[in-house]
Amino acid sequence: MKYSAPRGTHDILPDETPLWQEIEKKCHKVFCLYNYKEIRTPIFEATELFTRSIGSTTDIVKKEMYTFPDRKGRSLTLRPEETAPVVRACLENNLISADNLTKLYYIGPMFRYERPQAGRQRQFHQAGVEAFGSSDPALDAEVIQLGVKLFEALGLKELEVDINSVGCKKCQPVYREAIKKYFKENIKHMCEDCKQRFEQNPLRILDCKELPCRKYIEKAPASVDSLCGECKNHFEQVVGWLGSLGVRYRINDRLIRGLDYYTKTAFEIVSKQLGAQNAVCGGGRYDNLVEELEGKSIPAVGFAVGLERVVEIMNNEKLIMKNECKISLYIATIGEDAKKIGFDLITKARENGISAEMDYMGKSLKAQMKAADRMKADCVYIIGDDEIKKKAGILKDMRTAEQREVPFDELISQNSCGSDCSCGCE
Ligand code: HAM
């Protein structure tokens, strides 16, 4: 039997991992600049956490969750997103309150049973932030600015911030009614999914990507026209702050997010470089979620970035990262005695932060030199019988081809290969 990765999943191969590491490093750095602390939550949670938070009529809950009973019959789900798990962890560990700002971030895999296509996988990775405790519109703007700054740090261009307000408990029913009234006439011409959405969750219709439906959606009422005074004021302030922060945005009054927990601000950062799945980042405010998950009333705002989509853009734009894990020192040995000495020396090198490698394949000296070349080693240190007698090996600088004799006990203390660990792992 030939095994392959499950449909919609992919291996991240050694050629690609330097780019992933660099992206993750940038995320840690930029999130830290904005005072976010990392949180790691389990990959699976009680199913109810997601059905209650994301919404039972959303596509994610209806069709996309990997849900299974454990051996005791408890229903568990591989996390399709991480906002709800973070809220759960905060409540369980008392991390948040209504009078303190708590800022958390995460990086990790998510799981959605979607139809795989470019930009859409069944296992994908997100880096996200969640800020709890403040309803200040300036914080919404800061969160959006953080997304933009992260992409700038990664060298991504041609991105656009789309922003909308989806209102609150007070104004959402007003908008829902306006939408129902508008679509009532035309729903018979729209797709089967939209017909279902019309009955269960009419706002979801705005998210439909089917071309025949789009022409009706484009003329639908905008949520900003149904906002209550408070939401309207909040929205005006968010865009005001974005303006004074110099963040360029576009008001997209058709923007509806695929999760039900949003209130007021909803936004996406989209790339012109991607096809149909063009959102690299999605987020917004969710002021009721903590309370809906049995906590106090604590407002919150956040976003998540789809890392596969970031990688795709970086590959398209040939934004190559220099963080390749290179070997500084390769020790080539001839014979068992030389191998023992070589083994001691690579151990010492690694203890001193110098990346080092030797041969475990019984290769000839010529083949070992070739292997060192393939690894792009800075230096090769050669030990054969003669060198053992002299207690000194031959150090070849692979960049200049210069050779010189270096005693065994001076190789590491001299840092003879002239570089420390070049893989940037500090
Ligand atoms: P989301 O819009 O569902 O939001 O996902 C955020 C990002 O994850 C998307 O913009 C996209 O880049 C990426 N993404 C989503 N699904 C897939 C997929 N199947 N394959 C590849 N990439 C994908 C959330 O998940 C919210 N939890 C974001 C949030 C945080 N809101 C507030 N805080």
Residues whose N, C-alpha, C, O or C-beta is under 5 A from the ligand:
A	BS01	HAM	P80 E81 E82 T83 R112 E114 G119 R120 Q121 F124 G128 V129 A279 V280 C281 G282 G283 G284 G302 F303 A304 V305 G306 R309
